[in-house]
Amino acid sequence: MRTFEASALKPRMPSRTTVFVVSAAALVLVVVVAAVVGALRQGEVRPEASGTTPIEAAPSSESSPADTEVLLATVTQLGGGDDCRNFVFDESLSAEADVMLESLPYYRNNAELVGTMLTAGAYLEGTMSVFFTLQTDLAQQVTVKDIRAEIISERETIEGGTFVEPPPCGGDPIDQMHLLLNAPDQGPYTIDEESGYPTDRAFFEEQVINVAPGDKQAVMVKVTLDHELPGGAYEYRLVVDYEVDGELGSVTIDNGGTPFRMTSMSCAQDRFFGNPESGWGEEEDPGYVEMVNVFECEFS
């Protein structure tokens, strides 16, 4: 009869290496499961929103009509009609005044003269007419809501300097509206159809300016200094406020990048230039002649 030793029946124990590997694997599995469960729980308790999502925060590729130049304003003429005005150069611009007096013929067209003198730094005395067109490339109509003067600088009336008096001219007023530059309420005001003089009625309360697609709208504004109010010298530009599809916007108008300038009348110019000869027929243009300042002030 065969017998077995007790050691042969004893179960075999795993090695230390095997136990370590199994334990490490189990630990990794527990960590992974805990991480997944934690992430799920975090998603469940996350607050609805404390800010916009990346998609919501992304800027829109579309822009509203007011963010673009939907209305194009083009100056066609400065001065004209009955707008025959004088010019004043500040004392610091006497050299510029001399260049203009030497280069411009005395009989030069007034409409061209206004823009040229303003560009050289002169102030227009008393009043100025601005003619411009409005047009749009949009497929919808643009409505003008207001036309106003934006004053850039203001100073006292220019007492010294060079006064230039172009040849007299005349004509019937052809302006569409009046704007009082130095008044608390600038307007613009309507023009009386019979007399051509301004009224006290607000223009945009009685009339509308619509700019249709593919069309041009001509506008004529006379900017004036109120003689009954304190005078001064101003640099300014015009601003056209408009509306399209419920959106508001504005476009500025100036003298080719430089401001318009206007001053009240003064009695104290250092130099006075004009031309006392009214009819030289076919004779050569004598140009601007320096004269004794006998100019009478109507207001200061």
Protein Blocks (a to p, Z undefined) as FASTA:
>chain_A
ZZddfklmpccdddfklmmmmmmmmmmmmmmmmmmmmmmmmmmmpcfbgcddfklmpccf
bdcfklpcfbccddfbgcehjlccdddddfklmmmmmmmmmmpcfklcfklmmmmmmmno
pacehiacdddddddfbfbdcddfbdcdddfbdcdddfbdjdddddddedddfbfbdcdf
kbmblbjadddfklopacfbdfklmbccdddehiacdddddddddfkbccdddddddddd
ddeehiacdddddeehiacddddddfbbfbdcddfbfbgojaccebjaddddfbdcfbZZ
